[in-house]
């Protein structure tokens, strides 16, 4: 087979990929907030999903629509624990992406479609890992763990991940060490629906300001530096100066407390082991919902 023949044999695949990106690009937007540049996509009419970590904490948000029009967007809500933010724009003339919650397998082809100055950008890769459900460091229930072997530009974070059939399987975000992760479609549906309805995701709240400390004899604890007088910790009898050493019968790891205070923790009762003036004490704490900032 000549080099020319071999080259021509790839044209059907090339054309199929270009068509896939073109179709997905009809739902893709650029998201601009202060100096941050990211991507997003129409999840429902007038509603755009993007990566929460990729947009600024304050200031106006503008969206570059397919074709180049630029409009202001309203932040409906965001959930840091799953890295999902929901925006609203007063434009109903763009179709939402076709979403699939089917299982994803390692080795499957995937394309991340983002936005660049009103036009779609694309990067091709494969699903390098498709694992069980997991919980983020911020306590979010993330659904199946899906990792991609792709090189992703920063402006494409928040873009849609499509399979070989052109269906959206989730949203591309940067994980630890810049690993590219997929927030699965089912997780987006669950979280974005609640953000649309309530504007927020309730997270667990102890009403305690904690500072990690090393314990005599080894191990880690957390000193109570401040107490919300109306919070769950105060209601359980905890005081400033207490040192938390255990959580539900397990030795304390400070990062584990953050994970345990995810959205599903509200109203759960936990057993907190601590020391006060060197003496062991136990508290039964009913986790509350974190107040609005």
N, C-alpha and C positions, 0 to 999 in steps of 0.2 A: 504493500500500500504506500503510495507516495505521500509526501508531507502535505501536499495540497488536498488530497482526498481525505486524509486524517483530519485536517483542519475543517473541511466542509462537513464532516460527520458530526461535529459538535454544534452545528448551527441550530438543529431542533432544540437542544438543551438551552443554548444561549437565548433563543427566541422565547422559549417558555419562561425562563427566568425574568427576562425583560418584561414580558406580559404580566407575570406575577407581581413584580414591583410596581408596574404601572397601575394595576388594579388596586393594590394596597395603598398606593400613594394618594388615591382619591379621598382617603380618610385620615391622612397624616398631616399634622400641623407642626410648625415651629413654636416653641414656648420661650418667651423672652421676659425675664424679670431681673431688674437692675442689670448687672453685667453677666448674669447667667444665661446660657443658651442650651436648650434641651429640645426634646421632641415630645409629641403626644399624639393621641389618635381619638377619633370620635367613637365613643363607646355606645352612646345613645344620641338621638337627635339633640343638638345643642349642648351636649355634655362630652367633655374631653377628659380622658385619663392620661396622667403623666406621672413621672417619678417625683415623690415628695422631696427627696434630698436634692433634686436638681433645680428647684425653684427657691428664690430668696424668701427669707422669713417675713419680709415686709416690703411695702412699695407696690406700685402697679404691676400687673401682669398683662402682657400683650401676646397675641397669637397671630402667627403668619399662616394664613389659610392656604389650601391648595390653589394655585394660580397667582398667589402673591399678595392678596388683600391682607391688610393688617388691622386687627380689631382688638379692643380691650376685653379681657376676660375677668370674670368674677370667681374667686376661690370659694367653691361650695364647701370644701372641707378637705382635711388631710389626715393621714394616719402614719406617723413616723414608724410604728412597729412593723408595718408591712411595706413601707415606702410607696404608698399610693396616695395621690392627690387627685381631686376631681374639680374641674373647671367648667364654667358655663359661659357660652357666648350667644349673643342674640343673632344667630344665623342658623336657619333650619334647612339650608339647601345642600348639606353634605351628608352622605349616607354613612352610617356606622360601619365599622369593620365586621366581617363575618367571623364570629367567635366560635371556637371549638374547645370543649372540655374533655375531648378524648384523651386517653393515656398516650404519653410520649415515650418513645424508646430511644436508648442510646444508639448512636450511629445514624439516626434519621437526619435528613438534610433540613436546615433551617436558614431563613433569611431575615435579618433585622432591617426593617425599613424605617428610616428616620426622615428628618426634614432638614433641608439646607437652602435658605433663602427662597422659600416658596416652592422648591422642587424636592422630589424625594431623593434620599440617599439610600444606598443599599450595601450590605456586607453579607457575604455567603459563608456559612460554616456548617458544623454538624453539632448535634446534641452529644456532648462528651460524657454527660452523666444524667441519668434519670433514676432518682432514688425515692425513698420514702418521705413522708411528710416531716417537716422540721419546724423549729421555732427560732425566730431571729434573736439576736442579742438584746433587742429591745422588747422581747416578749410577744412578738406577733406570730400567729399561726399561719405559716407560709404555704401550706399544702405540699404537694410533691416537690422534691428538690430537683430542679432542672438547671444544668450548667451548659454553656455553649463554648465551643472552641472557635472563637471569632476575635478579630481585632476591631474594637468598637471605638469610634471617635466620641468625644465627650458630648457633642451636640446631638448624637443619636440616642443618648440615654433617655428612656421614656418612650422610645419607639416601639412599634409593634413587631412581634416575632411571628412569622408566618411559616407554615409547613409547606411541603411540596404541593399540596392541594390548594394553597392560597388562603387557608383558614388561619385566623389569629389564634395562636396557642398561649399568648401571654405578652408581657411587657419586658423589655430588656433593661436591666439596671446593673450598676456596678456593685459587686459584693466585696468582701474582705480581699485585700491584696489585688484589687482591680479585676478580680475574676468576674466574668459576665454571667449573671444569673437571670432566670426567667421567673417573673411573678406570674403564676399560672392563671389561666382564664377563670377558673372556678373561684380562686381567691379574689381576683379583681371583681367578679360578679358579687361576691358576698360583701366585700368591704365597700365598693363603690355604691352599692345599693343602700347601705346604711348611711354613707356620707350624703347621698342624695336626700335621704329621708330626714336625718337628724343633724347633719352638718358636722358630726364628730364621731369618734369611736371612743367610748368610755374605757379608760384604763384604770388599773388598780391603784389605790392610794392608801398609804399608811399614815400620812400626816407626820412623818418623822424626817428630820435631816440627819443623814448617816455619814459617818466618816470612817473609812477602813482603818483598822489598827491591827498590829501584830500582837498576838497573845503570848503571855509568858508560857514557856514550854512548847512553843510552836503553834502554828495554826493561825487562822484569820478571824477577826471579829469586826464589828461595826459599832462605833460609839455613837450614841444618840446626842447630836449637837443641838438640835432644836426640836420642839414639839408643837404642833398645831393644836391649840387648846380645844378645838372643836373636831379634831380628827379621830380616826379609829384607834391610833396608838394611845392617845390620851384617854379615850374611853375605856381602854383595856387596863389602864393604870401605869403605863410606861412613863418614864421621866427622863429629863435631860441628865446625861452622865451614865445612864445604863449602857452596858456593852452587850450587844446581841452576839450570841455565840452559836445558836442553832436555829433551824427552821424546820418545823414538822419532824423533829427527831433526828435530823441530819446536821452534821457540822456545817457551819456557815461558809458560803462563798459569796462575796459581795455581788459579783456579776449575776449570780443565780437569783438574787432577790429581784433584780430588774426583770429577768425573764419570767419570774413567777408573778409579776404584777402586770401581765398582759391583759387584753380585753376580756378574756374569759375568767379572770380572777375575781371580778367584782362580786361581792356577797359571800365569797368563800371564807371559811374560818380556818385560820392557821395557828399552830402552836409555836410560839416564839420563846426560845430559851435565852436567858441573859444572866449577867451578873450585876449586882448592885452593891457597891462598897465591898466587893470581894465575895459576896454571898450569892448563891444561885437563886434565881427567881424564874417563874414561868408565867406567860401571858397567853390568853386566848384572844386573838385579834380577828375581828370581822373586817375584811378588806372592803374599803369604800370605793367610790368612783372619784377619780381625780377632778377637782374643780376646774372650771374654765379659767384660763390664764387671765 
